């Protein structure tokens, strides 16, 4: 079984959520385990669209998340 690096992604707006996040999710060996955005609607939409379970409103909370490597 391949070990996957757990990534946290800050920013779920047009560029981050619509361009960068989908591209990062296609890289073998990486797994986006959490996202953060101050806007609750953007955060919810990104989590639903990309199947990401964990979301944070505060970037500091994402950085403290033990699943984020």
N, C-alpha and C positions, 0 to 999 in steps of 0.2 A: 504494500500500500504506500502510495506517494505521500510524503509529508507536505502539507500545504501551509504557507505563511499566512497568518491571519492579519489582514489589513483593516485599518480604520480609514474612512473617507470623510473629509470635512468639506462641506459645501455641496448642496443638492440642487442648485439653481440650473439655469439653462446650459451652461458650459460643463459644470461639474457633474450634474445629474443626467444630462442628456448626451454628453459626448465622452467625457473622461471615464465616468463610472462604468458604462457598458464596455468600453475598451479594456479597462483594467480587469474586468471580470472574465475576459477571454484569455488572459495570460495563464498558461499552465503553471501549477505550483502556487498560485495565489488564491486566496478566498477572502472576499470582503465580508467581514464578520460584524461590522458596525458602521453606521453613518451618523453624521452630525450636521445639523442645520438649525439656525435660530428661528427660522420660520416653521411653525408646526405643520402647516399644510404641505410645504415642499418636502419636509421630512417624511410625512406620512405617504405622500405620493411616491417618493423614491423607494421607500421600503416596500411598498406594495408592488411597484413596477418591476423591481429587481429581486424580490424575494429575500430581503435582508431582515432578519428577525430583530436585531438590536438597533435602536435609534437614540440619539442623545441630542438635547437642545443646546447643551454647553460643550464646546470643543474640549475643555479641560476634562470633562467626564469621559469623553471618548478616549483621550490620552491615558486616563487612569484605568480604563477597562482592561482587565487581565487577559482577555482574548485577543486584544490588539497587540501585535508584535511590532 
